């Protein structure tokens, strides 16, 4: 049988330890959790490095949820590494929608990391290509990543594909990141219904009085 350390209570204590805002610290939380699972829950079928990298490509709260899920289903899961990689792949673009609202550049980096961990493990997107894609702004970059993922079987060099695609974009399309601070402030306004209401009231009073 399993020892007292394997009980859910102990697991909860592990996952609800000190919370840090540092990304590196967050990533090490995922790493520590997987190390714990390998030692206590899956000693005979350890979660491998590829699965670790895949889980780390998710926002940390979602990654920890997934690890909790795999622990709860341990009796049914013969291959936890395969289970985790499949689960991360299913997240796909949804990861970005669920991710905490952040800088467009951060979303682009997160998506590129996900693609490198799950789709292009053997031919990873290089930093130069990621920088080029950032010049398009978040929305267009996500479309480009989606195109790339859909053509994964035909694209031998994803970095070259992305850089060529960015060069083909009209010059105006490459301006959005310069406007990032304004875009961010607009995004925050849009995310706050009260601010939207106040703005609408102001517009009605001052711009559209009749």
ZIPEGI-V906409 format. One record per backbone hydrogen bond with DSSP energy under -0.5 kcal/mol. NH is the residue of the N-H (numbers start at 1). CO is the residue of the C=O. If there is no record, write none. Layout:
BEGIN
nh->{NH | NH}
co->{CO | CO}
END
This chain:
BEGIN
nh->{6 | 7 | 10 | 11 | 12 | 13 | 14 | 15 | 16 | 17 | 26 | 27 | 28 | 29 | 30 | 31 | 32 | 33 | 34 | 35 | 36 | 37 | 38 | 39 | 40 | 41 | 42 | 45 | 52 | 53 | 54 | 55 | 56 | 57 | 57 | 58 | 62 | 63 | 64 | 65 | 66 | 67 | 68 | 69 | 70 | 71 | 72 | 73 | 74 | 76 | 77 | 78 | 83 | 84 | 85 | 86 | 87 | 88 | 89 | 90 | 91 | 92 | 94 | 95 | 95 | 96 | 97 | 98 | 99 | 107 | 108 | 109 | 110 | 111 | 112 | 113 | 114 | 115 | 116 | 117 | 118 | 119 | 120 | 123 | 129 | 130 | 131 | 132 | 133 | 134 | 135 | 135 | 136 | 137 | 141 | 142 | 143 | 144 | 145 | 146 | 147 | 148 | 149 | 150 | 151 | 152 | 154 | 155 | 156 | 161 | 162 | 163 | 164 | 165 | 166 | 167 | 168 | 169 | 169 | 173 | 174 | 174 | 175 | 177 | 178 | 179 | 179 | 180 | 183 | 184 | 185 | 186 | 187 | 188 | 189 | 190 | 191 | 192 | 192 | 193 | 196 | 197 | 198 | 199 | 200 | 201 | 202 | 203 | 204 | 205 | 206 | 207 | 208}
co->{3 | 4 | 7 | 7 | 8 | 9 | 10 | 11 | 12 | 14 | 22 | 23 | 24 | 25 | 26 | 27 | 28 | 29 | 30 | 31 | 32 | 33 | 34 | 35 | 36 | 37 | 37 | 42 | 48 | 49 | 50 | 51 | 52 | 53 | 54 | 55 | 59 | 59 | 60 | 61 | 62 | 63 | 64 | 65 | 66 | 67 | 68 | 69 | 71 | 73 | 73 | 76 | 79 | 80 | 81 | 82 | 83 | 84 | 85 | 86 | 87 | 88 | 91 | 91 | 92 | 93 | 93 | 94 | 95 | 103 | 104 | 105 | 106 | 107 | 108 | 109 | 110 | 111 | 112 | 113 | 114 | 115 | 115 | 120 | 126 | 126 | 127 | 128 | 129 | 130 | 131 | 132 | 133 | 134 | 137 | 138 | 139 | 140 | 141 | 142 | 143 | 144 | 145 | 146 | 147 | 149 | 151 | 151 | 154 | 157 | 158 | 159 | 160 | 161 | 162 | 163 | 164 | 165 | 166 | 170 | 170 | 171 | 172 | 135 | 175 | 175 | 176 | 177 | 179 | 180 | 181 | 182 | 183 | 184 | 185 | 186 | 187 | 188 | 189 | 191 | 192 | 193 | 194 | 195 | 196 | 197 | 198 | 199 | 200 | 201 | 202 | 203 | 203}
END
